[in-house]
């Protein structure tokens, strides 16, 4: 942080530095690992400074806030989305990409059941994927032996994050940060209800279990049947899922509702994290499903 403070500019610089460092890694590794030019990742960041929440993202991982409607209605909670999905499945994002490439009528095409940029990728922003950002990589003979080269006039992806800042309020209860594997099967409201109505311990794992139940239901399968699928095949039924849940207890025990600065990470409960790789064995989750 610059001069001990956090700002949107600081966050943008951090994203840019991450992108540049990965670009340097790709350049160094290209002769021995050409495939690295096609490696990329979504990025979702949350930070709290002086009672202000900062959320920044690239891609379609998502941050959602759960908050009470009012002090009088303690049993009711609403979901508030804090990030923007950079995925061309949304018409708004398709139009954004098309506006940047007015001379390319095939910048976004419907391919294999979904909208994709150049028929390849669904997200419009990421860390990495340099062969879709740097034309020289897609033309490099080394990469062409392994990749799927396409002629580029200009970058078709960016690493410019969407950033939201929001003052924390006494009715704010918790934050859910999760990859798109969760949101493919649970709505913002469903995820928030699960967190609100269940114990804190193991709550991230519970969300993953709920998503897998929905994935099985969509395929008219049982959860235990998904568990039996061979490694690599299950990816056709659900994506990798990573979930982080952070409880915001700053309003408790505070007369003015301000964040107690002695509370590390804005929470009196441990941050709950669970990650499931679609290519790994599924551990027992059914007992955590709501």
TORLUMKOL-566918 format. One line per 4 residues: number of its first residue (from 1); their letters; for each residue z, x, y of N, C-alpha, C, O, CB. Coordinates in steps of 0.05 Angstrom, whole numbers, plus 5000, padded with zeros to 4 digits. Glycine has a CB too. Layout:
residues N
NUM> a> Z,X,Y,Z,X,Y,Z,X,Y,Z,X,Y,Z,X,Y; ...
This chain:
residues 290
1> xxxx> 5000,5017,4976,5000,5000,5000,5000,5017,5025,5011,5040,5025,5024,4981,5000; 4988,5007,5046,4987,5022,5071,5011,5015,5088,5016,4991,5094,4961,5016,5086; 5026,5035,5096,5050,5031,5112,5069,5011,5100,5082,4995,5114,5042,5022,5140; 5071,5011,5073,5090,4994,5060,5083,4965,5059,5100,4949,5050,5116,4997,5072
5> xxxx> 5059,4957,5068,5053,4928,5068,5029,4922,5050,5013,4939,5043,5047,4919,5096; 5027,4896,5044,5004,4886,5028,4987,4868,5045,4998,4853,5061,5014,4872,5002; 4961,4870,5041,4943,4854,5057,4917,4849,5041,4913,4862,5020,4936,4867,5084; 4900,4831,5050,4875,4827,5036,4858,4852,5036,4844,4858,5017,4859,4804,5049
9> xxxx> 4859,4867,5058,4844,4892,5060,4853,4912,5040,4836,4926,5028,4846,4903,5089; 4879,4914,5036,4890,4933,5016,4880,4925,4988,4873,4942,4972,4921,4933,5017; 4880,4899,4982,4871,4890,4956,4841,4896,4952,4833,4904,4930,4876,4859,4953; 4825,4891,4972,4797,4896,4970,4792,4926,4965,4775,4933,4949,4782,4888,4996
13> xxxx> 4807,4943,4978,4804,4972,4974,4812,4980,4945,4800,4997,4934,4821,4988,4994; 4832,4966,4934,4841,4972,4907,4819,4964,4887,4813,4979,4868,4867,4957,4900; 4807,4941,4891,4785,4932,4874,4761,4952,4876,4749,4959,4856,4775,4904,4881; 4755,4960,4901,4732,4978,4905,4738,5005,4891,4720,5017,4879,4727,4982,4935
17> xxxx> 4763,5015,4894,4770,5040,4881,4768,5039,4851,4759,5058,4838,4798,5049,4889; 4776,5016,4839,4774,5012,4810,4745,5012,4802,4738,5025,4782,4787,4986,4802; 4728,4998,4816,4699,4997,4810,4687,5025,4812,4671,5033,4795,4685,4977,4829; 4693,5039,4833,4682,5066,4837,4691,5085,4815,4675,5102,4805,4689,5077,4864
21> xxxx> 4716,5084,4807,4726,5102,4786,4712,5096,4760,4706,5114,4744,4756,5099,4783; 4707,5070,4754,4694,5063,4729,4665,5073,4731,4654,5082,4710,4695,5033,4724; 4652,5071,4754,4625,5080,4757,4623,5110,4751,4605,5120,4738,4614,5075,4786; 4643,5125,4761,4644,5154,4756,4647,5160,4726,4634,5178,4715,4667,5168,4772
25> xxxx> 4663,5143,4713,4667,5146,4684,4641,5141,4669,4634,5156,4651,4689,5127,4674; 4626,5121,4678,4600,5115,4665,4581,5138,4668,4567,5146,4649,4588,5089,4677; 4580,5149,4692,4561,5171,4697,4568,5195,4680,4550,5209,4669,4562,5179,4727; 4594,5201,4676,4602,5224,4660,4597,5219,4630,4590,5237,4615,4632,5230,4664
29> xxxx> 4600,5194,4622,4598,5187,4593,4570,5180,4584,4565,5179,4560,4617,5164,4587; 4552,5175,4602,4526,5164,4595,4511,5181,4574,4500,5169,4555,4508,5162,4619; 4511,5207,4576,4496,5223,4556,4506,5220,4527,4490,5222,4508,4497,5252,4563; 4532,5215,4524,4543,5213,4497,4550,5184,4489,4551,5178,4465,4568,5230,4495
33> xxxx> 4554,5167,4509,4560,5138,4503,4544,5121,4522,4555,5109,4540,4591,5133,4507; 4518,5118,4518,4501,5103,4536,4510,5073,4538,4505,5060,4558,4473,5104,4526; 4522,5063,4517,4529,5035,4517,4550,5028,4538,4553,5005,4545,4540,5027,4490; 4564,5048,4548,4585,5043,4568,4574,5031,4593,4589,5019,4609,4600,5069,4574
37> xxxx> 4548,5035,4598,4535,5023,4622,4535,4993,4621,4531,4980,4641,4507,5034,4626; 4538,4982,4597,4538,4953,4594,4566,4941,4590,4568,4917,4585,4520,4945,4571; 4586,4958,4593,4614,4948,4589,4624,4938,4616,4621,4950,4637,4632,4971,4579; 4637,4915,4615,4648,4903,4640,4672,4886,4633,4678,4880,4610,4627,4887,4655
41> xxxx> 4686,4878,4655,4710,4861,4651,4715,4844,4675,4709,4851,4698,4734,4879,4645; 4726,4820,4670,4737,4804,4692,4763,4818,4701,4774,4835,4688,4743,4775,4683; 4772,4810,4725,4796,4822,4736,4811,4801,4752,4800,4788,4769,4789,4847,4754; 4837,4798,4746,4854,4778,4759,4880,4792,4767,4893,4803,4750,4859,4753,4742
45> xxxx> 4886,4791,4793,4910,4805,4804,4927,4785,4819,4917,4769,4835,4901,4829,4821; 4953,4787,4815,4972,4771,4831,4993,4790,4842,5003,4808,4828,4984,4749,4815; 5001,4785,4867,5023,4801,4879,5038,4784,4899,5026,4766,4911,5011,4827,4893; 5064,4790,4902,5080,4776,4922,5092,4796,4941,5104,4815,4932,5102,4759,4907
49> xxxx> 5090,4790,4967,5101,4808,4987,5110,4791,5010,5095,4775,5022,5080,4829,4997; 5136,4793,5018,5147,4778,5040,5142,4748,5038,5134,4735,5057,5135,4788,5066; 5148,4738,5014,5145,4709,5008,5117,4699,5009,5112,4675,5008,5161,4693,5028; 5097,4717,5009,5069,4709,5009,5057,4718,4982,5060,4740,4973,5053,4722,5033
53> xxxx> 5043,4699,4970,5030,4704,4944,5001,4711,4949,4987,4697,4964,5031,4679,4925; 4992,4733,4937,4964,4742,4939,4952,4739,4911,4963,4749,4891,4962,4771,4950; 4929,4726,4909,4914,4725,4884,4886,4733,4889,4872,4723,4906,4915,4695,4872; 4876,4752,4873,4849,4763,4876,4836,4763,4848,4849,4769,4828,4848,4791,4889
57> xxxx> 4810,4757,4848,4797,4757,4821,4767,4762,4823,4754,4758,4843,4801,4730,4808; 4757,4772,4800,4729,4775,4794,4725,4762,4767,4740,4766,4749,4720,4806,4794; 4704,4745,4765,4699,4733,4739,4712,4706,4736,4718,4693,4756,4707,4751,4717; 4718,4698,4711,4728,4671,4706,4756,4670,4693,4763,4650,4682,4709,4657,4690
61> xxxx> 4771,4692,4695,4800,4689,4690,4812,4673,4713,4801,4673,4735,4814,4717,4687; 4833,4659,4708,4843,4639,4728,4873,4640,4732,4888,4645,4713,4834,4611,4719; 4881,4635,4757,4909,4633,4763,4915,4604,4772,4900,4593,4789,4918,4653,4786; 4936,4592,4761,4943,4565,4768,4973,4564,4774,4989,4576,4759,4936,4545,4744
65> xxxx> 4980,4550,4795,5008,4546,4803,5018,4519,4794,5004,4499,4796,5011,4549,4833; 5042,4518,4783,5055,4492,4777,5077,4487,4798,5094,4504,4803,5068,4492,4748; 5076,4464,4810,5096,4457,4831,5104,4428,4829,5089,4411,4820,5085,4464,4859; 5129,4423,4838,5139,4396,4839,5125,4381,4862,5117,4393,4882,5169,4395,4843
69> xxxx> 5123,4354,4858,5111,4338,4880,5131,4336,4903,5123,4337,4926,5104,4310,4869; 5156,4331,4896,5177,4329,4916,5204,4334,4903,5206,4334,4879,5176,4301,4930; 5225,4337,4920,5252,4341,4909,5261,4315,4895,5277,4317,4877,5271,4348,4932; 5252,4292,4905,5260,4267,4893,5248,4263,4865,5260,4251,4848,5252,4244,4911
73> xxxx> 5224,4273,4861,5210,4269,4836,5211,4295,4819,5190,4308,4815,5180,4260,4840; 5235,4302,4810,5238,4327,4796,5224,4328,4769,5220,4350,4758,5268,4332,4792; 5218,4305,4758,5205,4304,4732,5175,4305,4733,5162,4304,4712,5214,4280,4717; 5163,4307,4757,5134,4308,4759,5125,4334,4771,5137,4344,4790,5125,4284,4777
77> xxxx> 5103,4344,4760,5093,4370,4768,5063,4368,4772,5050,4353,4757,5100,4393,4748; 5052,4383,4790,5023,4383,4795,5012,4411,4792,5027,4431,4795,5015,4371,4822; 4986,4413,4786,4973,4439,4783,4957,4445,4808,4943,4428,4819,4954,4439,4758; 4959,4470,4817,4944,4479,4840,4929,4505,4833,4941,4525,4827,4963,4484,4865
81> xxxx> 4903,4503,4832,4887,4527,4825,4887,4547,4848,4883,4539,4871,4858,4518,4818; 4891,4572,4841,4893,4593,4862,4870,4613,4862,4870,4631,4878,4919,4608,4858; 4852,4610,4843,4829,4629,4841,4803,4614,4839,4803,4590,4835,4833,4647,4817; 4782,4628,4843,4755,4617,4841,4741,4627,4816,4740,4652,4812,4738,4622,4866
85> xxxx> 4730,4610,4800,4715,4618,4776,4687,4628,4784,4671,4612,4794,4713,4595,4756; 4682,4654,4780,4655,4665,4786,4638,4662,4761,4632,4682,4748,4657,4695,4796; 4630,4638,4755,4615,4633,4730,4592,4614,4737,4596,4593,4749,4633,4621,4708; 4568,4622,4729,4544,4606,4737,4542,4579,4722,4523,4565,4726,4519,4622,4733
89> xxxx> 4562,4573,4705,4563,4546,4694,4569,4526,4716,4564,4502,4713,4583,4545,4671; 4580,4536,4738,4586,4518,4761,4563,4519,4781,4553,4541,4788,4612,4527,4776; 4554,4496,4789,4530,4494,4806,4534,4510,4832,4515,4522,4842,4524,4465,4813; 4558,4509,4843,4564,4523,4868,4559,4553,4865,4548,4566,4883,4593,4518,4877
93> xxxx> 4567,4564,4842,4563,4593,4838,4533,4599,4833,4523,4619,4842,4580,4602,4814; 4519,4581,4819,4490,4585,4815,4476,4586,4841,4459,4603,4846,4479,4563,4797; 4483,4568,4859,4470,4567,4885,4476,4592,4901,4459,4603,4916,4479,4542,4901; 4501,4602,4898,4509,4627,4912,4492,4650,4903,4482,4666,4919,4538,4633,4907
97> xxxx> 4488,4653,4876,4472,4674,4865,4442,4671,4873,4430,4691,4881,4474,4675,4835; 4432,4647,4871,4404,4642,4878,4398,4648,4908,4377,4658,4914,4397,4613,4872; 4418,4643,4925,4414,4648,4954,4412,4678,4959,4400,4686,4979,4438,4636,4969; 4425,4694,4942,4424,4723,4945,4398,4735,4934,4391,4758,4939,4447,4736,4932
101> xxxx> 4383,4719,4918,4358,4728,4906,4336,4708,4909,4326,4697,4889,4363,4734,4875; 4329,4702,4934,4309,4681,4939,4281,4687,4928,4265,4669,4924,4306,4676,4969; 4276,4713,4922,4249,4720,4912,4249,4722,4881,4228,4730,4870,4241,4747,4923; 4270,4714,4868,4272,4715,4839,4277,4687,4828,4300,4678,4828,4293,4735,4830
105> xxxx> 4257,4673,4819,4260,4646,4809,4274,4645,4782,4282,4624,4773,4233,4633,4807; 4278,4668,4770,4291,4669,4743,4317,4685,4745,4326,4696,4725,4272,4682,4723; 4330,4685,4768,4355,4699,4771,4377,4686,4754,4393,4699,4742,4364,4701,4800; 4376,4659,4752,4394,4645,4735,4378,4627,4717,4362,4610,4726,4415,4628,4751
109> xxxx> 4381,4629,4691,4366,4613,4672,4385,4600,4651,4406,4611,4645,4344,4631,4657; 4376,4578,4641,4392,4564,4620,4383,4576,4593,4360,4573,4584,4387,4533,4620; 4402,4589,4580,4395,4605,4556,4418,4603,4536,4441,4606,4542,4391,4635,4564; 4411,4597,4511,4430,4595,4489,4452,4575,4495,4476,4580,4489,4441,4622,4482
113> xxxx> 4445,4553,4508,4464,4532,4512,4481,4534,4538,4497,4516,4543,4482,4530,4490; 4477,4555,4553,4493,4558,4578,4476,4571,4599,4455,4583,4593,4519,4575,4573; 4484,4569,4624,4471,4583,4646,4479,4612,4646,4502,4619,4642,4478,4570,4674; 4459,4631,4650,4465,4659,4650,4448,4673,4672,4425,4665,4677,4459,4672,4622
117> xxxx> 4460,4693,4684,4445,4710,4703,4426,4728,4687,4434,4743,4670,4465,4727,4720; 4400,4726,4694,4379,4741,4680,4380,4736,4650,4371,4753,4634,4382,4771,4685; 4390,4713,4642,4391,4706,4614,4411,4723,4598,4411,4723,4573,4365,4710,4602; 4429,4737,4612,4447,4756,4598,4477,4749,4601,4491,4747,4581,4443,4784,4609
121> xxxx> 4486,4744,4625,4515,4743,4630,4522,4718,4647,4506,4710,4664,4524,4768,4644; 4545,4706,4641,4553,4682,4655,4568,4687,4681,4566,4672,4700,4570,4665,4637; 4584,4709,4682,4599,4714,4706,4582,4728,4727,4564,4744,4721,4624,4731,4700; 4588,4722,4752,4572,4734,4774,4586,4757,4788,4574,4771,4804,4566,4712,4795
125> xxxx> 4611,4762,4780,4627,4784,4792,4643,4797,4770,4654,4783,4752,4645,4775,4816; 4646,4823,4771,4661,4837,4750,4667,4866,4758,4656,4876,4778,4645,4837,4723; 4684,4878,4742,4687,4907,4743,4669,4918,4721,4669,4909,4698,4717,4916,4738; 4652,4938,4728,4634,4950,4708,4608,4935,4707,4598,4926,4728,4647,4949,4681
129> xxxx> 4596,4933,4683,4569,4921,4680,4550,4935,4698,4533,4922,4711,4570,4891,4685; 4551,4962,4700,4536,4976,4720,4506,4974,4716,4491,4978,4736,4545,5005,4721; 4497,4969,4692,4468,4967,4688,4457,4942,4702,4432,4939,4705,4461,4966,4658; 4475,4923,4710,4466,4900,4724,4472,4902,4754,4467,4884,4770,4480,4875,4713
133> xxxx> 4483,4925,4762,4489,4931,4790,4474,4954,4801,4468,4955,4825,4519,4935,4793; 4468,4973,4784,4454,4998,4793,4427,5000,4778,4427,5006,4754,4471,5023,4787; 4405,4994,4792,4378,4995,4778,4373,5021,4764,4359,5021,4743,4357,4991,4799; 4384,5043,4773,4378,5069,4761,4389,5070,4732,4378,5085,4715,4389,5092,4777
137> xxxx> 4410,5055,4726,4421,5055,4699,4404,5039,4680,4400,5048,4657,4450,5044,4699; 4394,5017,4689,4377,5001,4671,4351,5015,4665,4338,5009,4645,4371,4973,4684; 4342,5033,4683,4317,5048,4678,4321,5075,4664,4302,5087,4655,4304,5053,4705; 4347,5083,4661,4352,5109,4648,4343,5109,4619,4351,5091,4604,4382,5115,4650
141> xxxx> 4326,5128,4611,4316,5129,4583,4339,5130,4563,4336,5119,4541,4298,5153,4580; 4361,5143,4570,4383,5145,4551,4394,5117,4545,4399,5110,4522,4405,5163,4562; 4398,5102,4567,4409,5075,4563,4390,5056,4550,4397,5039,4534,4418,5063,4590; 4364,5059,4556,4344,5041,4545,4342,5042,4514,4333,5024,4501,4317,5047,4557
145> xxxx> 4352,5064,4503,4352,5066,4474,4372,5047,4461,4369,5039,4438,4358,5095,4465; 4393,5040,4477,4414,5024,4466,4418,4997,4480,4427,4978,4467,4440,5039,4467; 4410,4996,4505,4415,4972,4520,4393,4952,4520,4375,4953,4503,4421,4979,4548; 4394,4933,4538,4374,4912,4540,4363,4914,4569,4370,4897,4586,4386,4883,4534
149> xxxx> 4346,4934,4574,4338,4939,4602,4323,4916,4614,4306,4904,4601,4321,4964,4603; 4329,4910,4639,4314,4890,4654,4306,4902,4681,4322,4918,4692,4331,4864,4658; 4283,4895,4692,4276,4906,4718,4293,4894,4740,4294,4870,4743,4246,4901,4723; 4306,4911,4755,4323,4902,4777,4313,4911,4804,4306,4935,4807,4352,4912,4773
153> xxxx> 4310,4893,4823,4303,4901,4850,4329,4907,4866,4329,4924,4884,4288,4878,4864; 4350,4894,4858,4376,4897,4872,4398,4889,4852,4392,4877,4831,4378,4880,4898; 4423,4895,4858,4445,4887,4839,4445,4857,4835,4441,4841,4854,4472,4897,4850; 4450,4848,4811,4453,4819,4805,4482,4811,4802,4488,4787,4801,4436,4812,4781
157> xxxx> 4500,4830,4800,4529,4825,4800,4542,4840,4822,4531,4860,4832,4541,4832,4772; 4566,4831,4831,4581,4846,4851,4610,4850,4841,4618,4838,4821,4581,4831,4878; 4624,4867,4855,4653,4871,4850,4669,4863,4874,4691,4874,4879,4658,4901,4842; 4659,4844,4890,4673,4835,4914,4692,4812,4906,4682,4791,4898,4653,4825,4936
161> xxxx> 4718,4816,4907,4737,4796,4897,4739,4772,4916,4736,4774,4940,4764,4808,4893; 4746,4749,4904,4755,4726,4920,4785,4730,4923,4799,4736,4903,4747,4698,4906; 4795,4726,4947,4824,4730,4952,4836,4705,4965,4825,4695,4984,4828,4755,4970; 4859,4697,4954,4874,4674,4965,4901,4684,4973,4914,4698,4958,4876,4651,4946
165> xxxx> 4910,4676,4997,4938,4682,5005,4952,4655,5010,4940,4636,5021,4939,4700,5031; 4977,4653,5001,4991,4628,5003,5021,4633,5006,5032,4649,4991,4986,4610,4979; 5033,4620,5026,5062,4623,5029,5076,4609,5006,5069,4586,5000,5071,4611,5056; 5095,4622,4994,5111,4609,4973,5130,4589,4984,5141,4592,5006,5126,4630,4956
169> xxxx> 5133,4566,4970,5149,4544,4979,5171,4537,4958,5168,4544,4935,5132,4519,4985; 5192,4524,4967,5214,4518,4949,5206,4501,4924,5219,4503,4904,5236,4504,4963; 5185,4485,4926,5177,4468,4904,5159,4482,4884,5152,4471,4863,5162,4443,4915; 5150,4507,4890,5134,4522,4872,5151,4531,4848,5172,4543,4852,5121,4547,4886
173> xxxx> 5142,4526,4824,5158,4531,4800,5149,4555,4784,5165,4572,4776,5157,4507,4783; 5123,4558,4779,5114,4579,4761,5084,4584,4765,5070,4568,4777,5119,4572,4731; 5075,4608,4756,5047,4616,4757,5037,4621,4729,5051,4632,4712,5043,4641,4774; 5012,4612,4724,4999,4618,4698,4974,4634,4704,4956,4625,4718,4991,4591,4683
177> xxxx> 4973,4659,4693,4950,4676,4695,4938,4677,4667,4952,4684,4648,4957,4705,4706; 4912,4670,4664,4901,4670,4637,4871,4675,4638,4857,4669,4658,4906,4643,4623; 4861,4687,4616,4832,4691,4613,4818,4665,4607,4831,4645,4602,4826,4712,4591; 4792,4665,4609,4777,4640,4606,4779,4629,4578,4773,4605,4574,4747,4645,4612
181> xxxx> 4788,4645,4559,4792,4634,4532,4812,4612,4531,4809,4594,4514,4801,4656,4514; 4831,4612,4549,4851,4590,4550,4838,4566,4564,4840,4543,4555,4876,4598,4565; 4825,4571,4587,4815,4549,4603,4790,4535,4591,4783,4513,4600,4808,4559,4631; 4778,4547,4571,4756,4534,4557,4767,4509,4542,4751,4491,4536,4742,4553,4538
185> xxxx> 4793,4510,4535,4804,4489,4518,4826,4473,4531,4833,4451,4522,4814,4501,4493; 4838,4483,4553,4859,4469,4566,4852,4466,4596,4843,4485,4608,4887,4483,4563; 4857,4442,4607,4854,4439,4636,4877,4451,4651,4898,4456,4639,4850,4408,4643; 4874,4455,4677,4897,4465,4693,4921,4447,4689,4943,4457,4686,4889,4466,4723
189> xxxx> 4917,4421,4690,4939,4402,4688,4952,4403,4661,4977,4401,4659,4928,4373,4694; 4937,4405,4640,4948,4407,4613,4966,4431,4610,4988,4430,4599,4926,4406,4591; 4956,4454,4619,4971,4479,4617,4997,4477,4633,5018,4486,4623,4954,4503,4627; 4996,4466,4657,5020,4464,4674,5040,4445,4661,5064,4451,4661,5012,4453,4702
193> xxxx> 5031,4423,4649,5049,4404,4636,5064,4418,4612,5087,4414,4608,5034,4380,4626; 5049,4434,4597,5061,4448,4574,5083,4467,4584,5105,4468,4572,5040,4464,4558; 5078,4482,4604,5098,4501,4614,5122,4486,4626,5144,4495,4622,5085,4519,4636; 5117,4465,4640,5138,4449,4653,5157,4436,4633,5181,4434,4637,5126,4428,4671
197> xxxx> 5146,4427,4610,5161,4411,4591,5173,4427,4568,5187,4415,4551,5144,4389,4580; 5169,4453,4567,5178,4468,4544,5196,4492,4553,5195,4500,4576,5155,4479,4528; 5212,4503,4534,5229,4525,4540,5213,4549,4550,5190,4552,4543,5246,4533,4516; 5226,4566,4565,5213,4589,4576,5206,4610,4555,5184,4622,4555,5230,4602,4598
201> xxxx> 5224,4614,4537,5220,4635,4516,5195,4629,4500,5193,4607,4488,5244,4638,4498; 5176,4647,4499,5152,4644,4483,5132,4624,4494,5114,4614,4480,5159,4635,4456; 5134,4618,4520,5116,4598,4532,5087,4607,4532,5069,4590,4529,5125,4592,4560; 5081,4632,4536,5053,4642,4536,5041,4638,4509,5018,4629,4506,5052,4672,4545
205> xxxx> 5056,4644,4488,5047,4640,4460,5042,4611,4455,5023,4604,4441,5067,4652,4440; 5059,4594,4466,5056,4565,4462,5029,4555,4474,5016,4539,4462,5079,4550,4475; 5022,4566,4498,4997,4558,4510,4973,4567,4493,4954,4552,4490,4995,4571,4538; 4975,4591,4482,4953,4601,4464,4951,4582,4440,4929,4576,4431,4958,4630,4456
209> xxxx> 4974,4575,4429,4973,4557,4406,4961,4530,4412,4946,4519,4396,5001,4553,4395; 4967,4520,4436,4955,4494,4444,4925,4496,4447,4910,4478,4440,4967,4485,4470; 4916,4519,4458,4887,4523,4461,4873,4525,4434,4851,4514,4431,4881,4549,4477; 4885,4538,4415,4873,4540,4388,4872,4513,4374,4853,4507,4360,4889,4560,4371
213> xxxx> 4892,4497,4379,4892,4470,4368,4868,4454,4379,4855,4440,4364,4918,4455,4374; 4863,4457,4405,4841,4443,4417,4814,4454,4407,4795,4439,4402,4842,4445,4448; 4813,4480,4403,4788,4493,4393,4782,4482,4365,4759,4476,4359,4791,4523,4392; 4803,4479,4349,4799,4469,4322,4790,4440,4323,4773,4431,4308,4825,4472,4305
217> xxxx> 4803,4424,4340,4797,4396,4342,4768,4391,4351,4754,4373,4341,4816,4382,4362; 4758,4408,4369,4730,4405,4378,4710,4410,4355,4688,4398,4355,4724,4424,4401; 4718,4426,4336,4700,4432,4313,4707,4414,4289,4697,4419,4267,4702,4461,4305; 4725,4395,4294,4734,4377,4273,4746,4393,4250,4740,4388,4226,4711,4359,4263
221> xxxx> 4762,4413,4257,4776,4429,4237,4806,4427,4242,4815,4416,4262,4766,4459,4240; 4821,4438,4222,4849,4440,4226,4856,4469,4235,4841,4487,4230,4864,4434,4199; 4878,4471,4249,4886,4498,4259,4887,4518,4236,4878,4541,4239,4913,4496,4273; 4899,4510,4213,4901,4529,4191,4874,4538,4180,4872,4559,4168,4918,4517,4169
225> xxxx> 4853,4521,4185,4827,4529,4176,4815,4551,4193,4801,4569,4183,4808,4504,4176; 4821,4550,4219,4812,4572,4237,4825,4598,4229,4812,4619,4230,4820,4565,4267; 4850,4597,4220,4864,4621,4212,4850,4634,4188,4852,4659,4185,4893,4615,4204; 4837,4619,4171,4824,4629,4147,4797,4642,4152,4786,4655,4134,4822,4607,4126
229> xxxx> 4786,4637,4176,4759,4648,4181,4759,4679,4181,4779,4691,4190,4749,4638,4208; 4738,4691,4172,4737,4720,4170,4735,4732,4197,4726,4720,4217,4713,4728,4153; 4743,4757,4198,4742,4773,4223,4713,4773,4234,4694,4778,4219,4752,4801,4219; 4711,4767,4260,4685,4767,4273,4672,4739,4274,4658,4733,4293,4666,4785,4258
233> xxxx> 4678,4722,4254,4667,4695,4254,4682,4677,4273,4671,4659,4286,4667,4684,4226; 4709,4682,4275,4725,4664,4292,4718,4665,4321,4723,4646,4336,4754,4672,4289; 4704,4686,4330,4696,4688,4357,4676,4666,4365,4673,4659,4388,4683,4715,4363; 4663,4654,4345,4645,4632,4350,4660,4606,4355,4649,4586,4365,4626,4628,4326
237> xxxx> 4686,4607,4350,4703,4583,4353,4721,4585,4378,4727,4565,4391,4720,4578,4329; 4729,4609,4384,4745,4613,4409,4743,4642,4418,4739,4660,4402,4775,4605,4404; 4747,4646,4444,4745,4672,4456,4772,4686,4454,4792,4674,4446,4735,4670,4485; 4773,4711,4463,4799,4724,4466,4816,4708,4486,4805,4697,4505,4796,4754,4476
241> xxxx> 4842,4707,4482,4859,4692,4501,4883,4710,4508,4898,4719,4491,4869,4666,4487; 4886,4714,4534,4910,4728,4545,4923,4710,4565,4910,4700,4583,4902,4756,4557; 4949,4707,4563,4964,4689,4581,4989,4704,4591,5003,4717,4576,4972,4663,4566; 4994,4701,4617,5018,4711,4630,5031,4688,4645,5017,4675,4661,5013,4736,4649
245> xxxx> 5056,4682,4641,5070,4661,4656,5093,4674,4671,5109,4689,4660,5081,4639,4636; 5094,4668,4697,5115,4679,4715,5129,4656,4727,5117,4639,4740,5103,4698,4736; 5156,4655,4724,5172,4634,4736,5182,4642,4764,5191,4665,4768,5196,4627,4718; 5180,4624,4783,5187,4629,4810,5214,4616,4816,5215,4591,4820,5166,4620,4830
249> xxxx> 5235,4631,4816,5262,4620,4820,5273,4626,4847,5297,4626,4851,5281,4630,4798; 5256,4633,4866,5265,4642,4892,5280,4622,4908,5297,4628,4925,5242,4652,4908; 5276,4596,4902,5289,4575,4918,5317,4568,4908,5332,4555,4921,5272,4549,4917; 5324,4578,4884,5350,4572,4873,5371,4590,4886,5368,4614,4888,5350,4576,4843
253> xxxx> 5393,4577,4894,5415,4591,4906,5410,4602,4933,5424,4621,4942,5423,4613,4888; 5389,4592,4947,5382,4602,4973,5383,4579,4993,5368,4559,4989,5355,4616,4973; 5399,4581,5014,5402,4559,5032,5377,4552,5048,5372,4529,5054,5424,4565,5052; 5361,4573,5054,5337,4568,5070,5311,4568,5054,5290,4567,5065,5335,4589,5092
257> xxxx> 5314,4571,5027,5290,4570,5010,5274,4595,5010,5253,4596,4999,5273,4548,5018; 5285,4617,5023,5270,4642,5024,5274,4657,4998,5294,4654,4984,5278,4658,5048; 5256,4674,4993,5256,4691,4969,5279,4711,4971,5282,4725,4991,5230,4706,4965; 5295,4712,4949,5316,4732,4948,5303,4759,4942,5294,4763,4920,5337,4725,4928
261> xxxx> 5304,4778,4961,5289,4803,4957,5302,4821,4936,5290,4841,4928,5288,4818,4983; 5326,4814,4927,5338,4830,4906,5328,4822,4879,5333,4836,4859,5368,4828,4907; 5313,4800,4878,5302,4790,4852,5276,4804,4847,5255,4797,4859,5300,4760,4853; 5275,4822,4828,5251,4837,4823,5229,4819,4812,5234,4803,4793,5257,4860,4803
265> xxxx> 5206,4821,4823,5183,4805,4813,5185,4776,4818,5170,4760,4806,5180,4810,4784; 5204,4767,4835,5206,4739,4842,5214,4721,4820,5209,4697,4820,5180,4730,4853; 5227,4732,4800,5234,4715,4777,5261,4724,4765,5267,4747,4764,5212,4716,4756; 5277,4704,4756,5302,4711,4743,5298,4709,4713,5316,4715,4697,5324,4692,4751
269> xxxx> 5274,4702,4704,5267,4701,4675,5247,4723,4670,5230,4729,4687,5257,4673,4667; 5247,4734,4646,5226,4754,4639,5199,4742,4642,5194,4718,4635,5231,4765,4611; 5180,4758,4650,5152,4749,4650,5143,4746,4621,5148,4764,4605,5133,4770,4666; 5131,4724,4614,5123,4719,4587,5093,4724,4583,5077,4713,4598,5130,4690,4579
273> xxxx> 5086,4741,4564,5059,4750,4560,5051,4746,4531,5067,4753,4513,5054,4779,4569; 5027,4737,4526,5017,4736,4498,4987,4739,4499,4973,4728,4516,5025,4709,4484; 4976,4755,4480,4947,4760,4479,4937,4757,4451,4950,4767,4432,4940,4788,4491; 4915,4744,4447,4903,4740,4421,4874,4749,4421,4858,4739,4437,4905,4710,4412
277> xxxx> 4867,4769,4405,4840,4778,4402,4826,4762,4381,4835,4759,4359,4839,4809,4395; 4803,4751,4388,4788,4733,4370,4779,4747,4345,4771,4734,4325,4764,4721,4384; 4779,4774,4345,4770,4789,4321,4793,4798,4304,4789,4812,4284,4753,4812,4330; 4818,4792,4312,4841,4800,4297,4853,4777,4281,4846,4754,4286,4862,4813,4315
281> xxxx> 4871,4783,4263,4883,4763,4247,4900,4744,4265,4913,4754,4284,4901,4775,4225; 4899,4718,4260,4915,4699,4275,4943,4698,4263,4946,4692,4240,4902,4671,4275; 4963,4703,4280,4990,4701,4270,4999,4672,4272,4984,4655,4282,5009,4719,4286; 5022,4666,4262,5032,4638,4260,5037,4627,4288,5054,4637,4302,5057,4636,4243
285> xxxx> 5022,4607,4296,5026,4595,4322,5032,4565,4321,5040,4554,4341,5001,4600,4339; 5029,4553,4298,5031,4524,4297,5058,4514,4306,5061,4492,4316,5024,4514,4270; 5079,4530,4301,5106,4521,4308,5111,4522,4338,5131,4511,4348,5127,4538,4295; 5092,4533,4353,5096,4534,4383,5078,4513,4396,5080,4510,4421,5089,4562,4393
289> xx> 5062,4499,4381,5044,4479,4394,5060,4455,4402,5077,4445,4387,5022,4471,4374; 5056,4446,4427,5072,4424,4437,5066,4398,4422,5078,4377,4428,5067,4420,4467
